[in-house]
Amino acid sequence: MGAQRRSVVVTGIGPITAAGIGVDGLLAGLRAGRSPVGDVTLFDSAPFRSHMAAEVGAFDPTAFMDAKQARRLDRFVQLAMASTKLAIDDSGIDVASLDKSRTAVQMGSAMGGIAYAEVQLRQFIEGSARHIDPRLATTTFAGAASCHVAIEYGFTGPNTTNAMSCAAGTIALGEAARLIRDGTVDVAIAGGVDAPLAPVCYGAFASMRAMSTRNDAPSEACRPFDKDRDGFVMGEGACVLVMEEAASARARGARIYAEVRGYGINNDAYHMAAPRPDGSRAAECMRLAIDSAGLTTTDIDHVNAHASSTPLNDGTESIAIRSALGAHADRVPVAGTKPYHGHALGASGAIEAGISCLSLRESWIPPTLNLVEPGEGCDLDYVTGAGRDGPIRAVISNSFGFGGINAVLLITAASQLA
């Protein structure tokens, strides 16, 4: 590790979400203030309790790669490749000029290529061993996304994909920032991707009663912190960020969205599918992110909450935020954006980090859709209506996953905080 801490900035964002594709598309979707959640169309959801999802219906892989390459890749890898291209194009970075050995690829995905594995299993059961795609093993493992990206661009630096459920994308970004900060690499292509909308995967979450059954009003089903929330809404998508060492980014004249200033990671060690009731480890994770940034609780201007819209998570997260921020919690606007993009599992944290960067740039916090009356234990300053304008210097972005995994990023406006 170098003697002097290096700063890490975000110069490119590549969102592919139900709310919109690309920075302009996502921002337009957020500004529209409507949830795109609708009936499932990618498969027959009739056997299940839930029948809605946040599908990325506008996604056409051939807009980002040639048709032959698109046919060779499953949807999970297509999303990762397309999101990477969007982020690199958005950053304006000259890939040819990079030291490829000092460029990392860090991804997070809860489910990897599970949807394509389902297709292959069905074909095997209905046919024979001859119907198995010989590329199955190299297509469906979680690392397929980061490896395809590395091969496409020739990046030979550290390449990992973590599968830490709903915290995976946030962990990928945090670890990428650590690699840059420690001087291991100068650039990282990092984010999260998941394409879990397939019958068995979807059905598993439906059978454990984790998802909303508000099937008669899909656009109102995801309602973070609301007293009538009854579960999450599954989504799909990806968001890759281009992250760079700050001095070199400024030297090339890059447009800088924000600085990734702090990162915290720990776990509840409590339960595979429920948060620790007192929120103590989630609160400690937020404090870890604040401390690693060299800031204090009073520096925090906004919390982009995990806000899964589940009965257990939202109240526990509210407790954790209050515990982490103390008296300052009452002065911090809190928002959850999953009504716009669904819970895209391992991609959610990266999507929300991208949204946090846009909030810093736009000086605007998107509203928490469908929040009519806060539920029991949800007693913070939740942003609703048309959102909230005002200067924002520091954002906490929370992600909490199965197994009690907690991951938090602290993202600041570039060069605004000493």
Secondary structure as GFF3:
##gff-version 3
##sequence-region A 1 418
A	DSSP	beta_strand	8	17	.	.	.	ID=ss1
A	DSSP	beta_strand	20	21	.	.	.	ID=ss2
A	DSSP	alpha_helix	22	32	.	.	.	ID=ss3
A	DSSP	beta_strand	38	39	.	.	.	ID=ss4
A	DSSP	beta_strand	52	53	.	.	.	ID=ss5
A	DSSP	three_ten_helix	61	63	.	.	.	ID=ss6
A	DSSP	alpha_helix	67	72	.	.	.	ID=ss7
A	DSSP	alpha_helix	75	91	.	.	.	ID=ss8
A	DSSP	three_ten_helix	95	97	.	.	.	ID=ss9
A	DSSP	three_ten_helix	100	102	.	.	.	ID=ss10
A	DSSP	beta_strand	103	108	.	.	.	ID=ss11
A	DSSP	alpha_helix	114	126	.	.	.	ID=ss12
A	DSSP	three_ten_helix	129	131	.	.	.	ID=ss13
A	DSSP	alpha_helix	136	140	.	.	.	ID=ss14
A	DSSP	alpha_helix	144	153	.	.	.	ID=ss15
A	DSSP	beta_strand	159	162	.	.	.	ID=ss16
A	DSSP	three_ten_helix	165	167	.	.	.	ID=ss17
A	DSSP	alpha_helix	168	181	.	.	.	ID=ss18
A	DSSP	beta_strand	187	194	.	.	.	ID=ss19
A	DSSP	alpha_helix	199	207	.	.	.	ID=ss20
A	DSSP	three_ten_helix	218	220	.	.	.	ID=ss21
A	DSSP	beta_strand	237	245	.	.	.	ID=ss22
A	DSSP	alpha_helix	246	251	.	.	.	ID=ss23
A	DSSP	beta_strand	258	267	.	.	.	ID=ss24
A	DSSP	alpha_helix	280	292	.	.	.	ID=ss25
A	DSSP	three_ten_helix	297	299	.	.	.	ID=ss26
A	DSSP	beta_strand	302	304	.	.	.	ID=ss27
A	DSSP	alpha_helix	311	325	.	.	.	ID=ss28
A	DSSP	three_ten_helix	326	331	.	.	.	ID=ss29
A	DSSP	beta_strand	333	335	.	.	.	ID=ss30
A	DSSP	alpha_helix	338	341	.	.	.	ID=ss31
A	DSSP	three_ten_helix	345	347	.	.	.	ID=ss32
A	DSSP	alpha_helix	348	362	.	.	.	ID=ss33
A	DSSP	beta_strand	364	365	.	.	.	ID=ss34
A	DSSP	beta_strand	381	382	.	.	.	ID=ss35
A	DSSP	beta_strand	388	389	.	.	.	ID=ss36
A	DSSP	beta_strand	394	401	.	.	.	ID=ss37
A	DSSP	three_ten_helix	402	404	.	.	.	ID=ss38
A	DSSP	beta_strand	405	412	.	.	.	ID=ss39
###
